[in-house]
Amino acid sequence: MAAPAAAAAAVEVLFDFDKTIIQWDSDDWVITKLGAADAFNRLRPTMRWNSLMDRMMGELHAQGRSADDIRECLRSAPLDAHVLSAIRTASALGCDLKVVSDANSFFIETVLEHHGVLGCFSEINTNPARVDAQGRLRISPFHDPTTSPHGCSLCPDNMCKGKIIQRIQGTDGAKNKHFIYIGDGKGDYCPSLKLGEGDYVMPKENYPLWNLISSDPQLIKAEVHPWSSGEEFERILLKLVNKLITLHAHGSQLDYKCNMSNPVSTEVGHHQTLPVPN
């Protein structure tokens, strides 16, 4: 019988965060709920998104908003019960769950921890965030465009999700893995192109990723399964997970075991891998 570690890695589920795990955009939620929309709209035409979000955290700090205020704002946002159920079930079945998101580590960890699913994820690949000595939330780019540009024309300059997927695919034992990628945005198209036969992509229907896939379906080697609601998200994901588990059980006789350890935030380029706090 295969070792538990090998079994847990056989099915890998990669999640976008904004408008995928959560129904809303976390940046927009914080900016709107904490009253910074006017400053955001004024600065938006002049700045790249990642730099803009760092600037907006400075605006909130100047208005007297603390990191705890931002945490409470994020905790107040609803999540679909079907999505949470799907995450817990996929993890319990032994899938290796990872986040690949252009949000930031502070927002993602706050939301996932609040809803009790942070430990379901082995990695969170996103823009690094930290609270500085003055109590201001700082957000940095995943790829620093000034020192380590990623060179992908499909992706924003601060993050190429396709390169993240290629790194994951290049890890030990990747040739025995099957990948399920779930996303909605334009930035999720590049990683979808990196998937191969035997993999699956779940685009949110009528969102940019779905539209890009639909414009030329032949470019996608993975099998495409669109979804439009939390209920469909859960049903389709668990159907694909169970299909792959059955495949591995029959083909490789892998023994699945849930890995509920705390995840790590994985950053490449000029960043180091950092542990996610409990």
Salt bridges, closest charged atoms under 4 A:
GLU12 OE2 - LYS98 NZ 2.98
GLU12 OE1 - LYS177 NZ 2.96
ASP16 OD1 - LYS161 NZ 3.00
ASP54 OD1 - ARG136 NH1 3.28
ASP54 OD2 - ARG138 NH2 2.98
GLU59 OE2 - ARG55 NE 3.37
ASP68 OD1 - ARG71 NH1 2.70
GLU72 OE2 - ARG75 NH1 2.57
ASP96 OD2 - LYS98 NZ 2.62
GLU123 OE1 - ARG167 NH2 2.96
ASP144 OD2 - HIS270 NE2 3.95
ASP157 OD2 - ARG48 NE 2.86
ASP188 OD1 - LYS161 NZ 2.76
GLU223 OE2 - HIS225 NE2 2.69
GLU234 OE1 - HIS82 ND1 2.87
